[in-house]
Amino acid sequence: MLLYHGSNVAVKKPEIIIGIRGLDFGNGFYTTSNYDQALRFTENVVQRKKEGQRTVSTYEMDEKEIFSKCSYIKFEKADEKWLDFVAQNRTNTYIGKKYDLVIGAVANDTVYNVINLYLNGTYTKSETLRRLKVRNLFDQWTFCTDKSIEFLKFCRAEII
């Protein structure tokens, strides 16, 4: 399986990113199986950091091997369980089990706004879930431990 990471630099050796802000799945190295999603993210990173070039790094990973050797949680859809997990991570209040790998829908720009309206109390949980059902959500694979990162094999980096 190929996974992609959008950044402002080539990332040949992935590392756990310790966020200064709450991220969907907590601290980790974030990737996606959707190249276009990674490409869009490069724009955000370059704008935020004000340096570097839009760069997509590509990795290969053996799903069967990582699933057999690492703890993981996989959210099949943006449901109540996913929303609770994301909300707790975004507000730095998650105290549940720590996983090596977390897989699920990415809260892209549109989804991010819906979740923020939920977090600030504008939307109820049911309203938030209703609004998320009509969105085309891409995936994210978050490698939360050094153990899980070892399964990523760098292939190439493409400067856009």
N, C-alpha and C positions, 0 to 999 in steps of 0.2 A: 504494500500500500504506500502511496505517496502522500506526504503531508507538506504543507507550505506555511512559511512564517514571513509576514510582511514587516519590514522595518526600514530604518534609514541607513543600515549597514548590512553587509553579509554576516551571517551568524553561522560560522563553521563549527563552533563548539557551543551548543546551547547550554544555558544556565537557568536556574530558578530565578525568576524575577520577583523580588520582594517589593510589592506595590506600596506606594505612599498613599494610594487611594484603594478603596475596595474594588476588586475585580470579580467578574461573574463567578468564577470557580476558585477564588482565593489566589494565593501566591503560586506561581508556576511558570512554565514555559508554554506559551499559547501557540497552537498551530490549527490549521484547518485542512480538510481534504478538498476544499474549493479554492482553486487558484485565483479566481476573480475576487473572492472575499479577501484573500491575502493581499492582492494587488490594491484593492480599495484601502486597506489598512495602512499601506505604505504612505499614502497621502496624509493620513492623520498623524503618523509618527514624525514625518519630516516637518509638518507644520508645527507640531507641539515642541519638538526639540530644536527647530530652527537651524539644523545642520544635517549633513549627509545627503545621500541620494536615495530615491525610492528603490528599494531592493527586496526581491522575493527570494528567500532561501528555500531550497527543496530538500526533503529528507525521505529516506525509505525506512519502512518499519514493518516488521513481521507481526501482524495482529495476533495470530495464534500463539506465538511465543510470548509476547508481552502479557496477553490475557492469562496464560498459564503460570507466569512467574511474578506478577504484580497484582496488588489489590486495586480494584477499580470500581467505579460506579458509572453506569451508562444510562442517561436519560433519553428515552426513545422519542419523546416529544416535549414541548413546552407545556407541561401540566402543572398541577398544584405542587407536586413534590419538587419539580424543577424550579418553580417560582420561589418556593420557600428557601431552597438551597441558594439560589442567586441573591435573593433579598438579604439573607443572613451574611453572605460573603461580601456583598456590596456595602453593608453597614458594619462590617467587621464584628459580627455577633455570632458567627457560626462556631459551635462547640462540639459538633458531632464527630464521627469517625473521620480520620485523616486517610486519604487514599493516595496511592502512587499515581493514579491516572483518573481524570474525570473527563467524560465525553458527553456532549449534549449540544443543544442549540446555542448559537452565539447571539447575544443581544446586540445586533448591529444598530446603526444610528436611529432608525425608526423604532425598533424594539426598545432601545435604550431609553427613549423618551417615554414610552408607555410604562416601563418599569419605574422610572423616576416619578411619574405621576402616581403610581401605586405607593412608592416609598414615602412620598410626602402627604399621602392620605387623600389625594384627589380621586383616585379610583379605588374601588373595593377589589378584593381578590377575584371575585367572580367577573367583574367588569374587565379587569386586566386580562384574565384568561380568555374571555370572549374576544377581546381585541387582538390577542396574540394568535388565535386560531386562524385568522385571515391573513397572516403574514407568511411569506416564504422564508423560513429560517434556515440558515446554513449551520453547519456543525463547527464545533471547536473541540480540539483534543488538547487537554491541559496536562502537562507532565509536571507533577507536584513534588517529585523527589528525585534525587540524583540517581537512584536505582532505576527509575522509569526512563530518565533521559538517556541512559546507556543503550536503550533499544533504538534510538534515533541514529541513523547513519546519514551524514551529510552527503548530498549528491552534487549540488551546484548552487550558485547564486546568480541571479539575473538582475542587473541594474536597468531600471526602466527609463 
